[in-house]
Every structure is written in structure tokens, then in C-alpha cells.
Amino acid sequence: MIHLLQTKIGRLRLIGYLEGISLLLLLFWATPMKYFFKDDSGTKVLGPIHGALFLLFIFNTLSVGVEQNWKFKKTTWRVLLACLIPFGTFYIDTKILNKINPKT
């Protein structure tokens, strides 16, 4: 995992994994706990964490997109859209990010 932190794309991939996991935990654990069992502790904890990771993913995507000269309509919007869809960051990591920086 340490080698992921050495490049901007590596950091974006790591943030993508963490953002994707936090979204899945919110959707499939914290939200059902809140609405079915009236326990909102999961959403209170995971909500801000997911929000911070979401923003980090957006800012890092834009930064990497500028650095890598990505065409917005071809690559950047796909990566940005991925963080809105469950499992999207994992898919985009395999289809785009891993191919740009395969050593990580």
C-alpha cells in the first residue's frame, strides 16, 4: 500500500478505494441501521468520513486530470461519475487508473 502514495495517480486510487468502501458501508450498513433499527450512530460517524473522502476524490481527480492532460469528455467525467455510483470507484480503478499507473 505504501507504494500507492508515491504518485498522484496512486493516491487517487487509494482515495477511490476508501471512498468506495465508505459509500458501500453507508448504503448497506449505516442507512439500514438508521431506518430499520432507529440507530443513527453509523450515519453520524460514516457520513462526515465519506463526505471528506468524496471531496478528496473530486479534488484529486481534477488535479490528476490536469497533470495527465486528460480530455474531460473522454476520461475526467468518467472518473468523477464513478464516485457517485456504488462500486464505481472500483470499476474505474480497473478500467482507467490501473492502466495509467500499472506498477502500483
Chimera marker file (.cmm) of the C-alpha trace (Angstrom):
<marker_set name="trace">
<marker id="1" x="0.000" y="0.000" z="0.000" r="1" g="1" b="0" radius="0.5"/>
<marker id="2" x="2.865" y="2.402" z="0.683" r="1" g="1" b="0" radius="0.5"/>
<marker id="3" x="3.841" y="2.429" z="-2.993" r="1" g="1" b="0" radius="0.5"/>
<marker id="4" x="0.389" y="3.853" z="-3.847" r="1" g="1" b="0" radius="0.5"/>
<marker id="5" x="1.255" y="7.059" z="-2.030" r="1" g="1" b="0" radius="0.5"/>
<marker id="6" x="4.289" y="7.820" z="-4.200" r="1" g="1" b="0" radius="0.5"/>
<marker id="7" x="2.355" y="9.181" z="-7.213" r="1" g="1" b="0" radius="0.5"/>
<marker id="8" x="-0.733" y="11.343" z="-7.657" r="1" g="1" b="0" radius="0.5"/>
<marker id="9" x="-2.489" y="8.563" z="-9.517" r="1" g="1" b="0" radius="0.5"/>
<marker id="10" x="-1.578" y="6.143" z="-6.738" r="1" g="1" b="0" radius="0.5"/>
<marker id="11" x="-3.043" y="8.494" z="-4.158" r="1" g="1" b="0" radius="0.5"/>
<marker id="12" x="-6.164" y="8.911" z="-6.296" r="1" g="1" b="0" radius="0.5"/>
<marker id="13" x="-6.523" y="5.127" z="-6.495" r="1" g="1" b="0" radius="0.5"/>
<marker id="14" x="-6.176" y="4.772" z="-2.721" r="1" g="1" b="0" radius="0.5"/>
<marker id="15" x="-8.694" y="7.559" z="-2.073" r="1" g="1" b="0" radius="0.5"/>
<marker id="16" x="-11.008" y="5.899" z="-4.596" r="1" g="1" b="0" radius="0.5"/>
<marker id="17" x="-10.860" y="2.606" z="-2.718" r="1" g="1" b="0" radius="0.5"/>
<marker id="18" x="-11.524" y="4.312" z="0.612" r="1" g="1" b="0" radius="0.5"/>
<marker id="19" x="-14.338" y="6.436" z="-0.844" r="1" g="1" b="0" radius="0.5"/>
<marker id="20" x="-15.913" y="3.391" z="-2.449" r="1" g="1" b="0" radius="0.5"/>
<marker id="21" x="-15.771" y="1.404" z="0.772" r="1" g="1" b="0" radius="0.5"/>
<marker id="22" x="-17.247" y="4.292" z="2.769" r="1" g="1" b="0" radius="0.5"/>
<marker id="23" x="-20.120" y="4.642" z="0.270" r="1" g="1" b="0" radius="0.5"/>
<marker id="24" x="-20.889" y="0.928" z="0.451" r="1" g="1" b="0" radius="0.5"/>
<marker id="25" x="-20.805" y="0.987" z="4.257" r="1" g="1" b="0" radius="0.5"/>
<marker id="26" x="-23.181" y="3.938" z="4.272" r="1" g="1" b="0" radius="0.5"/>
<marker id="27" x="-25.597" y="2.360" z="1.803" r="1" g="1" b="0" radius="0.5"/>
<marker id="28" x="-25.631" y="-1.198" z="3.047" r="1" g="1" b="0" radius="0.5"/>
<marker id="29" x="-24.934" y="-0.887" z="6.767" r="1" g="1" b="0" radius="0.5"/>
<marker id="30" x="-25.368" y="2.595" z="8.264" r="1" g="1" b="0" radius="0.5"/>
<marker id="31" x="-28.518" y="3.630" z="6.395" r="1" g="1" b="0" radius="0.5"/>
<marker id="32" x="-30.414" y="0.383" z="7.050" r="1" g="1" b="0" radius="0.5"/>
<marker id="33" x="-29.381" y="0.609" z="10.727" r="1" g="1" b="0" radius="0.5"/>
<marker id="34" x="-30.758" y="4.140" z="10.850" r="1" g="1" b="0" radius="0.5"/>
<marker id="35" x="-34.111" y="3.450" z="9.217" r="1" g="1" b="0" radius="0.5"/>
<marker id="36" x="-34.872" y="-0.123" z="10.286" r="1" g="1" b="0" radius="0.5"/>
<marker id="37" x="-33.377" y="-0.144" z="13.780" r="1" g="1" b="0" radius="0.5"/>
<marker id="38" x="-33.524" y="3.570" z="14.649" r="1" g="1" b="0" radius="0.5"/>
<marker id="39" x="-29.772" y="3.637" z="15.307" r="1" g="1" b="0" radius="0.5"/>
<marker id="40" x="-28.192" y="6.608" z="13.575" r="1" g="1" b="0" radius="0.5"/>
<marker id="41" x="-24.711" y="6.242" z="15.098" r="1" g="1" b="0" radius="0.5"/>
<marker id="42" x="-23.327" y="4.718" z="11.877" r="1" g="1" b="0" radius="0.5"/>
<marker id="43" x="-24.502" y="7.587" z="9.700" r="1" g="1" b="0" radius="0.5"/>
<marker id="44" x="-23.245" y="10.132" z="12.219" r="1" g="1" b="0" radius="0.5"/>
<marker id="45" x="-19.762" y="8.621" z="12.090" r="1" g="1" b="0" radius="0.5"/>
<marker id="46" x="-19.550" y="7.484" z="8.462" r="1" g="1" b="0" radius="0.5"/>
<marker id="47" x="-21.356" y="10.456" z="6.923" r="1" g="1" b="0" radius="0.5"/>
<marker id="48" x="-18.601" y="13.017" z="7.554" r="1" g="1" b="0" radius="0.5"/>
<marker id="49" x="-15.867" y="10.490" z="6.760" r="1" g="1" b="0" radius="0.5"/>
<marker id="50" x="-17.499" y="9.658" z="3.439" r="1" g="1" b="0" radius="0.5"/>
<marker id="51" x="-18.050" y="13.356" z="2.723" r="1" g="1" b="0" radius="0.5"/>
<marker id="52" x="-14.375" y="14.138" z="3.275" r="1" g="1" b="0" radius="0.5"/>
<marker id="53" x="-13.261" y="11.201" z="1.128" r="1" g="1" b="0" radius="0.5"/>
<marker id="54" x="-15.745" y="12.220" z="-1.578" r="1" g="1" b="0" radius="0.5"/>
<marker id="55" x="-14.308" y="15.743" z="-1.705" r="1" g="1" b="0" radius="0.5"/>
<marker id="56" x="-10.733" y="14.424" z="-1.674" r="1" g="1" b="0" radius="0.5"/>
<marker id="57" x="-11.599" y="12.154" z="-4.590" r="1" g="1" b="0" radius="0.5"/>
<marker id="58" x="-13.128" y="15.039" z="-6.572" r="1" g="1" b="0" radius="0.5"/>
<marker id="59" x="-10.194" y="17.401" z="-5.965" r="1" g="1" b="0" radius="0.5"/>
<marker id="60" x="-7.597" y="14.713" z="-6.654" r="1" g="1" b="0" radius="0.5"/>
<marker id="61" x="-9.378" y="13.635" z="-9.836" r="1" g="1" b="0" radius="0.5"/>
<marker id="62" x="-9.313" y="17.199" z="-11.141" r="1" g="1" b="0" radius="0.5"/>
<marker id="63" x="-5.661" y="17.584" z="-10.144" r="1" g="1" b="0" radius="0.5"/>
<marker id="64" x="-4.618" y="14.333" z="-11.835" r="1" g="1" b="0" radius="0.5"/>
<marker id="65" x="-6.744" y="15.179" z="-14.859" r="1" g="1" b="0" radius="0.5"/>
<marker id="66" x="-4.904" y="18.468" z="-15.338" r="1" g="1" b="0" radius="0.5"/>
<marker id="67" x="-1.498" y="16.895" z="-14.678" r="1" g="1" b="0" radius="0.5"/>
<marker id="68" x="-2.135" y="13.993" z="-17.082" r="1" g="1" b="0" radius="0.5"/>
<marker id="69" x="-3.821" y="16.203" z="-19.709" r="1" g="1" b="0" radius="0.5"/>
<marker id="70" x="-6.958" y="14.079" z="-19.639" r="1" g="1" b="0" radius="0.5"/>
<marker id="71" x="-9.657" y="15.091" z="-22.073" r="1" g="1" b="0" radius="0.5"/>
<marker id="72" x="-12.634" y="15.987" z="-19.890" r="1" g="1" b="0" radius="0.5"/>
<marker id="73" x="-15.241" y="14.323" z="-22.118" r="1" g="1" b="0" radius="0.5"/>
<marker id="74" x="-13.193" y="11.157" z="-22.521" r="1" g="1" b="0" radius="0.5"/>
<marker id="75" x="-11.701" y="10.476" z="-19.092" r="1" g="1" b="0" radius="0.5"/>
<marker id="76" x="-12.223" y="13.057" z="-16.342" r="1" g="1" b="0" radius="0.5"/>
<marker id="77" x="-16.017" y="12.950" z="-16.294" r="1" g="1" b="0" radius="0.5"/>
<marker id="78" x="-15.971" y="9.145" z="-16.123" r="1" g="1" b="0" radius="0.5"/>
<marker id="79" x="-13.713" y="9.182" z="-13.094" r="1" g="1" b="0" radius="0.5"/>
<marker id="80" x="-15.838" y="11.887" z="-11.452" r="1" g="1" b="0" radius="0.5"/>
<marker id="81" x="-19.045" y="9.994" z="-12.177" r="1" g="1" b="0" radius="0.5"/>
<marker id="82" x="-17.590" y="6.844" z="-10.620" r="1" g="1" b="0" radius="0.5"/>
<marker id="83" x="-17.721" y="8.250" z="-7.099" r="1" g="1" b="0" radius="0.5"/>
<marker id="84" x="-21.492" y="8.718" z="-7.379" r="1" g="1" b="0" radius="0.5"/>
<marker id="85" x="-22.228" y="5.090" z="-8.233" r="1" g="1" b="0" radius="0.5"/>
<marker id="86" x="-21.842" y="2.177" z="-5.803" r="1" g="1" b="0" radius="0.5"/>
<marker id="87" x="-18.821" y="0.103" z="-6.864" r="1" g="1" b="0" radius="0.5"/>
<marker id="88" x="-17.980" y="2.842" z="-9.402" r="1" g="1" b="0" radius="0.5"/>
<marker id="89" x="-14.590" y="3.717" z="-7.968" r="1" g="1" b="0" radius="0.5"/>
<marker id="90" x="-13.541" y="0.067" z="-8.077" r="1" g="1" b="0" radius="0.5"/>
<marker id="91" x="-14.648" y="-0.230" z="-11.703" r="1" g="1" b="0" radius="0.5"/>
<marker id="92" x="-12.892" y="2.965" z="-12.773" r="1" g="1" b="0" radius="0.5"/>
<marker id="93" x="-9.726" y="1.879" z="-10.985" r="1" g="1" b="0" radius="0.5"/>
<marker id="94" x="-9.636" y="-1.284" z="-13.078" r="1" g="1" b="0" radius="0.5"/>
<marker id="95" x="-10.666" y="0.283" z="-16.395" r="1" g="1" b="0" radius="0.5"/>
<marker id="96" x="-8.723" y="3.587" z="-16.317" r="1" g="1" b="0" radius="0.5"/>
<marker id="97" x="-6.454" y="4.285" z="-13.345" r="1" g="1" b="0" radius="0.5"/>
<marker id="98" x="-4.679" y="0.927" z="-13.198" r="1" g="1" b="0" radius="0.5"/>
<marker id="99" x="-3.792" y="1.182" z="-16.887" r="1" g="1" b="0" radius="0.5"/>
<marker id="100" x="-2.246" y="4.623" z="-16.427" r="1" g="1" b="0" radius="0.5"/>
<marker id="101" x="-0.097" y="3.545" z="-13.481" r="1" g="1" b="0" radius="0.5"/>
<marker id="102" x="0.157" y="-0.271" z="-13.629" r="1" g="1" b="0" radius="0.5"/>
<marker id="103" x="3.188" y="-0.552" z="-11.316" r="1" g="1" b="0" radius="0.5"/>
<marker id="104" x="1.038" y="0.165" z="-8.259" r="1" g="1" b="0" radius="0.5"/>
<link id1="1" id2="2" r="1" g="1" b="0" radius="0.2"/>
<link id1="2" id2="3" r="1" g="1" b="0" radius="0.2"/>
<link id1="3" id2="4" r="1" g="1" b="0" radius="0.2"/>
<link id1="4" id2="5" r="1" g="1" b="0" radius="0.2"/>
<link id1="5" id2="6" r="1" g="1" b="0" radius="0.2"/>
<link id1="6" id2="7" r="1" g="1" b="0" radius="0.2"/>
<link id1="7" id2="8" r="1" g="1" b="0" radius="0.2"/>
<link id1="8" id2="9" r="1" g="1" b="0" radius="0.2"/>
<link id1="9" id2="10" r="1" g="1" b="0" radius="0.2"/>
<link id1="10" id2="11" r="1" g="1" b="0" radius="0.2"/>
<link id1="11" id2="12" r="1" g="1" b="0" radius="0.2"/>
<link id1="12" id2="13" r="1" g="1" b="0" radius="0.2"/>
<link id1="13" id2="14" r="1" g="1" b="0" radius="0.2"/>
<link id1="14" id2="15" r="1" g="1" b="0" radius="0.2"/>
<link id1="15" id2="16" r="1" g="1" b="0" radius="0.2"/>
<link id1="16" id2="17" r="1" g="1" b="0" radius="0.2"/>
<link id1="17" id2="18" r="1" g="1" b="0" radius="0.2"/>
<link id1="18" id2="19" r="1" g="1" b="0" radius="0.2"/>
<link id1="19" id2="20" r="1" g="1" b="0" radius="0.2"/>
<link id1="20" id2="21" r="1" g="1" b="0" radius="0.2"/>
<link id1="21" id2="22" r="1" g="1" b="0" radius="0.2"/>
<link id1="22" id2="23" r="1" g="1" b="0" radius="0.2"/>
<link id1="23" id2="24" r="1" g="1" b="0" radius="0.2"/>
<link id1="24" id2="25" r="1" g="1" b="0" radius="0.2"/>
<link id1="25" id2="26" r="1" g="1" b="0" radius="0.2"/>
<link id1="26" id2="27" r="1" g="1" b="0" radius="0.2"/>
<link id1="27" id2="28" r="1" g="1" b="0" radius="0.2"/>
<link id1="28" id2="29" r="1" g="1" b="0" radius="0.2"/>
<link id1="29" id2="30" r="1" g="1" b="0" radius="0.2"/>
<link id1="30" id2="31" r="1" g="1" b="0" radius="0.2"/>
<link id1="31" id2="32" r="1" g="1" b="0" radius="0.2"/>
<link id1="32" id2="33" r="1" g="1" b="0" radius="0.2"/>
<link id1="33" id2="34" r="1" g="1" b="0" radius="0.2"/>
<link id1="34" id2="35" r="1" g="1" b="0" radius="0.2"/>
<link id1="35" id2="36" r="1" g="1" b="0" radius="0.2"/>
<link id1="36" id2="37" r="1" g="1" b="0" radius="0.2"/>
<link id1="37" id2="38" r="1" g="1" b="0" radius="0.2"/>
<link id1="38" id2="39" r="1" g="1" b="0" radius="0.2"/>
<link id1="39" id2="40" r="1" g="1" b="0" radius="0.2"/>
<link id1="40" id2="41" r="1" g="1" b="0" radius="0.2"/>
<link id1="41" id2="42" r="1" g="1" b="0" radius="0.2"/>
<link id1="42" id2="43" r="1" g="1" b="0" radius="0.2"/>
<link id1="43" id2="44" r="1" g="1" b="0" radius="0.2"/>
<link id1="44" id2="45" r="1" g="1" b="0" radius="0.2"/>
<link id1="45" id2="46" r="1" g="1" b="0" radius="0.2"/>
<link id1="46" id2="47" r="1" g="1" b="0" radius="0.2"/>
<link id1="47" id2="48" r="1" g="1" b="0" radius="0.2"/>
<link id1="48" id2="49" r="1" g="1" b="0" radius="0.2"/>
<link id1="49" id2="50" r="1" g="1" b="0" radius="0.2"/>
<link id1="50" id2="51" r="1" g="1" b="0" radius="0.2"/>
<link id1="51" id2="52" r="1" g="1" b="0" radius="0.2"/>
<link id1="52" id2="53" r="1" g="1" b="0" radius="0.2"/>
<link id1="53" id2="54" r="1" g="1" b="0" radius="0.2"/>
<link id1="54" id2="55" r="1" g="1" b="0" radius="0.2"/>
<link id1="55" id2="56" r="1" g="1" b="0" radius="0.2"/>
<link id1="56" id2="57" r="1" g="1" b="0" radius="0.2"/>
<link id1="57" id2="58" r="1" g="1" b="0" radius="0.2"/>
<link id1="58" id2="59" r="1" g="1" b="0" radius="0.2"/>
<link id1="59" id2="60" r="1" g="1" b="0" radius="0.2"/>
<link id1="60" id2="61" r="1" g="1" b="0" radius="0.2"/>
<link id1="61" id2="62" r="1" g="1" b="0" radius="0.2"/>
<link id1="62" id2="63" r="1" g="1" b="0" radius="0.2"/>
<link id1="63" id2="64" r="1" g="1" b="0" radius="0.2"/>
<link id1="64" id2="65" r="1" g="1" b="0" radius="0.2"/>
<link id1="65" id2="66" r="1" g="1" b="0" radius="0.2"/>
<link id1="66" id2="67" r="1" g="1" b="0" radius="0.2"/>
<link id1="67" id2="68" r="1" g="1" b="0" radius="0.2"/>
<link id1="68" id2="69" r="1" g="1" b="0" radius="0.2"/>
<link id1="69" id2="70" r="1" g="1" b="0" radius="0.2"/>
<link id1="70" id2="71" r="1" g="1" b="0" radius="0.2"/>
<link id1="71" id2="72" r="1" g="1" b="0" radius="0.2"/>
<link id1="72" id2="73" r="1" g="1" b="0" radius="0.2"/>
<link id1="73" id2="74" r="1" g="1" b="0" radius="0.2"/>
<link id1="74" id2="75" r="1" g="1" b="0" radius="0.2"/>
<link id1="75" id2="76" r="1" g="1" b="0" radius="0.2"/>
<link id1="76" id2="77" r="1" g="1" b="0" radius="0.2"/>
<link id1="77" id2="78" r="1" g="1" b="0" radius="0.2"/>
<link id1="78" id2="79" r="1" g="1" b="0" radius="0.2"/>
<link id1="79" id2="80" r="1" g="1" b="0" radius="0.2"/>
<link id1="80" id2="81" r="1" g="1" b="0" radius="0.2"/>
<link id1="81" id2="82" r="1" g="1" b="0" radius="0.2"/>
<link id1="82" id2="83" r="1" g="1" b="0" radius="0.2"/>
<link id1="83" id2="84" r="1" g="1" b="0" radius="0.2"/>
<link id1="84" id2="85" r="1" g="1" b="0" radius="0.2"/>
<link id1="85" id2="86" r="1" g="1" b="0" radius="0.2"/>
<link id1="86" id2="87" r="1" g="1" b="0" radius="0.2"/>
<link id1="87" id2="88" r="1" g="1" b="0" radius="0.2"/>
<link id1="88" id2="89" r="1" g="1" b="0" radius="0.2"/>
<link id1="89" id2="90" r="1" g="1" b="0" radius="0.2"/>
<link id1="90" id2="91" r="1" g="1" b="0" radius="0.2"/>
<link id1="91" id2="92" r="1" g="1" b="0" radius="0.2"/>
<link id1="92" id2="93" r="1" g="1" b="0" radius="0.2"/>
<link id1="93" id2="94" r="1" g="1" b="0" radius="0.2"/>
<link id1="94" id2="95" r="1" g="1" b="0" radius="0.2"/>
<link id1="95" id2="96" r="1" g="1" b="0" radius="0.2"/>
<link id1="96" id2="97" r="1" g="1" b="0" radius="0.2"/>
<link id1="97" id2="98" r="1" g="1" b="0" radius="0.2"/>
<link id1="98" id2="99" r="1" g="1" b="0" radius="0.2"/>
<link id1="99" id2="100" r="1" g="1" b="0" radius="0.2"/>
<link id1="100" id2="101" r="1" g="1" b="0" radius="0.2"/>
<link id1="101" id2="102" r="1" g="1" b="0" radius="0.2"/>
<link id1="102" id2="103" r="1" g="1" b="0" radius="0.2"/>
<link id1="103" id2="104" r="1" g="1" b="0" radius="0.2"/>
</marker_set>
